[in-house]
Amino acid sequence: MEIDEELTLKKIQIFLAFMRCGNLSKTAVEMQISNVSVHKALHSLENSLRCPLFKNEGRNLIPLKSAYVLEENSKKIVQDIVTTVNKTREAAGFASKIFHLGSLYSLTVNTIPSIISGLKLRRGDLDIQLLLNSNLDLVKKLKATELDAIIVALNETTQDQEFECLPMFQDDIFLAVHKNSKYAALKEIDLSQLKDETFLILAKGFATRNDSDFVFEKAGIEPKVFLQVSDIFTLISMVSSGVGLALLPGRISTIYENSVKLIRLKRQYQIKQEIGLVFLKRKERDPNLLALIAECRMFSRNV
């Protein structure tokens, strides 16, 4: 049997509301439409089904046996549709019970713990899975929908028409030295005078590596690299051991603070690293993502 195009889900929902409420006025209030619209929907439903559902007793509509049969089976249909929609949205990563968040290693010092704690308060049943990696790799995983959102440095890697970016805070880049270094007592330093010093650097793809390359070039020096590492904590540990110098963001100042000193660069070499939330525009209405956006905005106001 061919289904009439006038038989819509909206009319079924109005019908079910009427069967629950028992009259036009209460149904209109529940569905937030007029009495006339309720009556038209019920009459149209009868026409599309090609059979009566009610009989008139004065100004009242009295359900027939056909109405009760439709009610029983329609409840199943509506529930199946709701289940189907939810499963479809979960498959696409919308309102899933698992949220995949990507971030930089350096942001785990205080930013990410605060964000995740707030997000769990907003959505307590959400399973948050955190992936730490470089800016470049996280951006690639976001675009491939392997991640739901990332909190990273906003730079050329995040400039994509598919992305929406929410700036959160800015961080300065400092020279990190061992506390017993001959430079440790300085309040600021001229990077161009460190041509003969040994440096430790992050691997390519990390935001701080990109910023370091820019600052080194601006200072006109080719750094003597002792070691290249793939996470910022190893880098800080090596600096604390006195192996070499490094350029690092200020947010890591609490790590090894008894053995590592951060020195501000002279004005001409100063650079700011902007940290923010990045997500796919097509997912901006996902409830989980909306909760994360709200939490990131709150965090940015308190920085």
Buried (B, 14 or more C-beta within 10 A) or exposed (E): EEEEEEEBEEBBBBBBBBBEBEEBEBBBEBBEBEBEBBBBBBBBBBEBBEEEBBEEEEEEBEBBEBBEEBBEEBEEEBEEEEEEEEEEBEEEBBBBEEBBBBBBBBBBBEBBEBBBEBBBEBBEEBEBEBBBBBBBBBBBBBBEEEBBBBBBBBBEBBEBEEBBBBEBBBBBBBBBBBBEBEBEEBEEBEBBEBEEBEBBBBEEBBBBBBBBBBBBEBBEBEBEEBBEBEBBBBBBBBBBEBBBBBBBBBBBBEBBEEBBBBBBBEEEBBBEBBBBBBBBEEBEEBBBBBBBBEBBEEBBEEE
